[in-house]
Amino acid sequence: MPWLPRTFEHPPRAEVGSTHHLRPIAPGDVDLDLAAVMGSRERLFAIYGEHWGWPPEGMTREQDLEDLEHHAAEMRTNESFNYALFDDAETRLLGCVYIDQADDEAHDAVVSWWVVDAEAGGPLEAELATAVPRWLASEWPLQRVRYGVWAGE
């Protein structure tokens, strides 16, 4: 059974506070993404490394571009979604939100996110934690969302 209706079109944007937004990440974001990911690599690997093996140490621009192309392909088929967190001018990528089909029968989706080290524990991360559940409830056909990387969290 599909986790999303066939006719579902993912939202193109979500506001996060008054000066930031989420939008689907694209291969053209590679330079901003690489800087954000590698600048926060140790903390991100502590969150995602055990399950995704990401981000790898010494990740290159080419590896990141391949990863972003993979995310774009998955979004086109509604397989999974990666939304990047940007400032309004889109001069800085400050984190990402992942929306994936759940790996258990009790949930529709599993959602996780991260922010760059400089924003961890701060007001932007708090705004994201408020905005994402509200956005999912209002614009996504999901009833049972699990927040976290894996079922044991």
C-alpha positions as CSV (number, residue, x, y, z in Angstrom):
1,M,0.0,0.0,0.0
2,P,1.4,3.4,-1.0
3,W,2.3,5.7,2.0
4,L,1.0,8.7,0.1
5,P,-1.9,9.1,-2.4
6,R,-0.8,8.9,-6.0
7,T,-2.1,12.4,-6.7
8,F,-0.2,13.9,-3.8
9,E,2.0,16.8,-4.8
10,H,4.5,17.8,-2.1
11,P,4.4,21.5,-1.0
12,P,7.0,23.7,-2.7
13,R,7.7,25.8,0.5
14,A,7.0,26.1,4.2
15,E,7.7,29.2,6.3
16,V,9.8,28.8,9.4
17,G,9.4,31.9,11.5
18,S,9.5,35.2,9.8
19,T,12.9,35.0,8.2
20,H,13.5,31.4,7.1
21,H,11.8,28.7,5.0
22,L,11.9,25.1,3.8
23,R,12.0,24.1,0.2
24,P,12.9,20.8,-1.6
25,I,16.7,20.6,-1.8
26,A,18.0,20.5,-5.3
27,P,21.4,19.6,-6.9
28,G,22.0,23.3,-7.5
29,D,22.2,23.7,-3.7
30,V,25.3,21.5,-3.5
31,D,27.8,24.2,-2.4
32,L,25.6,25.5,0.4
33,D,24.7,22.0,1.4
34,L,28.3,20.8,1.5
35,A,29.3,23.7,3.7
36,A,26.5,23.1,6.1
37,V,26.9,19.4,6.3
38,M,30.7,19.3,6.7
39,G,30.7,22.2,9.1
40,S,28.4,20.2,11.4
41,R,29.6,16.7,10.4
42,E,30.5,15.3,13.8
43,R,27.1,16.1,15.3
44,L,25.3,14.9,12.2
45,F,27.2,11.6,12.1
46,A,26.3,11.1,15.8
47,I,22.6,11.5,14.8
48,Y,22.5,9.7,11.4
49,G,25.7,7.8,11.1
50,E,24.7,4.5,12.7
51,H,21.7,4.1,10.4
52,W,22.6,6.0,7.2
53,G,26.4,6.1,7.3
54,W,26.1,9.8,6.7
55,P,27.8,12.1,6.4
56,P,30.9,10.3,5.5
57,E,34.2,11.7,6.6
58,G,35.8,13.8,3.9
59,M,32.7,13.9,1.7
60,T,33.5,15.6,-1.6
61,R,31.4,18.0,-3.6
62,E,30.9,15.2,-6.2
63,Q,29.6,12.8,-3.5
64,D,27.3,15.4,-2.1
65,L,26.0,16.2,-5.6
66,E,25.3,12.6,-6.2
67,D,23.4,12.5,-2.9
68,L,21.3,15.5,-3.8
69,E,20.5,14.1,-7.2
70,H,19.3,10.9,-5.4
71,H,17.1,13.0,-3.1
72,A,15.6,14.9,-6.1
73,A,14.8,11.6,-7.8
74,E,13.1,10.2,-4.7
75,M,11.0,13.4,-4.4
76,R,9.8,13.1,-8.0
77,T,8.4,9.7,-7.2
78,N,7.1,10.6,-3.7
79,E,9.5,7.9,-2.2
80,S,11.0,10.3,0.3
81,F,11.5,14.0,0.8
82,N,14.4,16.3,1.8
83,Y,13.6,19.9,2.5
84,A,16.5,22.4,3.1
85,L,16.2,25.1,5.6
86,F,17.3,28.5,4.2
87,D,17.4,32.1,5.2
88,D,15.0,34.2,3.1
89,A,17.7,35.2,0.6
90,E,18.8,31.6,0.3
91,T,22.4,32.6,0.9
92,R,22.8,30.0,3.7
93,L,21.5,26.5,4.1
94,L,21.0,26.0,7.8
95,G,19.7,22.5,8.0
96,C,17.4,19.9,6.5
97,V,14.1,18.1,7.2
98,Y,13.7,14.4,6.1
99,I,10.3,12.9,5.5
100,D,10.3,9.2,4.8
101,Q,7.9,6.3,4.8
102,A,7.9,4.7,8.3
103,D,9.6,1.4,8.8
104,D,6.9,0.2,11.2
105,E,3.1,-0.4,10.8
106,A,2.2,2.0,13.6
107,H,3.2,5.1,11.6
108,D,2.8,6.7,8.2
109,A,6.0,8.6,8.1
110,V,9.2,9.1,10.0
111,V,10.5,12.7,10.2
112,S,13.8,14.0,11.4
113,W,15.7,17.2,11.0
114,W,19.0,18.9,11.8
115,V,20.4,22.4,11.9
116,V,23.9,23.6,11.6
117,D,26.0,23.6,14.8
118,A,25.7,27.4,15.1
119,E,21.9,27.1,15.3
120,A,21.7,23.9,17.5
121,G,19.7,24.5,20.6
122,G,18.9,28.1,19.6
123,P,15.7,29.9,18.5
124,L,15.8,28.8,14.9
125,E,15.9,25.1,15.9
126,A,13.0,25.8,18.3
127,E,11.0,27.5,15.5
128,L,11.7,24.5,13.3
129,A,10.4,22.1,16.0
130,T,7.2,24.1,16.1
131,A,6.8,24.7,12.4
132,V,7.4,21.2,11.0
133,P,4.6,19.4,12.9
134,R,2.2,22.2,12.1
135,W,3.1,22.1,8.4
136,L,2.9,18.3,8.2
137,A,-0.6,18.4,9.9
138,S,-1.9,21.1,7.6
139,E,-0.3,20.2,4.2
140,W,0.5,16.5,4.2
141,P,-1.9,13.5,4.1
142,L,-0.2,11.9,7.1
143,Q,-2.0,10.8,10.2
144,R,0.6,9.0,12.3
145,V,4.0,10.7,12.2
146,R,7.0,9.4,14.2
147,Y,9.7,12.0,14.9
148,G,13.2,10.7,15.1
149,V,15.6,8.7,12.9
150,W,14.6,5.1,13.7
151,A,11.9,3.2,15.7
152,G,14.1,2.7,18.8
153,E,14.5,6.4,19.4
